[in-house]
Amino acid sequence: MLKFVLVVAAFLAPITWACDQPVTISSKTVSGALLSGESCPGDTLMFLDQSFVADEKGLFVIGVGRDIVGEYTLWRTSSAQEEPVAVIQVHEREYSVSIIEGVPQRTVTPSAEDLARIRAEGALVAAAKLTPVSGEYWRAPAISPAPGRISGVYGSQRVYNGTPGRPHYGLDIAAPTGTQVKAPIAGVVVLAESDLFYSGGTIIIAHGANLTSSFLHLSAVSVEVGDVIEQGQVIGAIGATGRATGPHLDWRMNWMNQRVDTQLLLETSWPNTGSRSIEE
């Protein structure tokens, strides 16, 4: 419990926290990266307006999205007060432009009926990503979910059939239809759908610490909601469902509402995925 001291001037003395563990976390990262930190067990923290709780060991993860650049404060909070505990410098990255031709025009300029479906499916996906999952699945270094050629990268500005679209937030791995997709990190299945408008066959796995992975354009979905998945377990197969021009896996990751770069998980030190991108 938090203790407060009343002084004559009716001001509150500096807050006393439940434990004296200082919050530890790297002060530097890059856009699209993840950082892990340590605080008091059960501490409530806030970063980028997202509130979350350190686990029973005091461990937590934060993520920064594609366009987050500059200095941002990590706060420790209570019902009565907020305390700044770290300032994190997020370094800018450069992103490419990706020209994609041959996608179904219906997925570039959807009809009113399609837009209604897109909105409903978006709400379904958003709700799945908010499913609370405890555990330390996230602590193991990631493995590649599939063999193949990298055909698309995080952050690139997409142009579909000549029409500018949203940036790409995943790692695309091109391989023949039917190629096995394996869980890069263990977790719990929170969504398993065979035919979403944009992403086709789609699986979302929650890893704990507010992290979720999404696997898109699958030709087969081999798991069900609620399944506990081990790292390396087959969850589906590569396909070209949804908005796709050829068979590939699109692997994405979210920390709360921040979309982060899965390729960094494979190329840099986990879980501080921006570490090798910064000059110390």
Secondary structure by P-SEA (a helix, b strand, c coil): cbbbbbccccccccccccccccbbbbccccccbbbbbccccbbbbbcccbbbbbcccccbbbbbccccccbbbbbbbccccccccbbbbbbbbbbbbbbbcccccccccccaaaaaaaaaaaaaaaaaaacccccccccccccccccccccccccccccccccccccccbbbbbbcccccccccbbbbbcccccccccccbbbbbbccccbbbbbccccccccccccccccccccbbbbbccccccbbbbbbbbcccbbbbaaaaacccccccccccccc
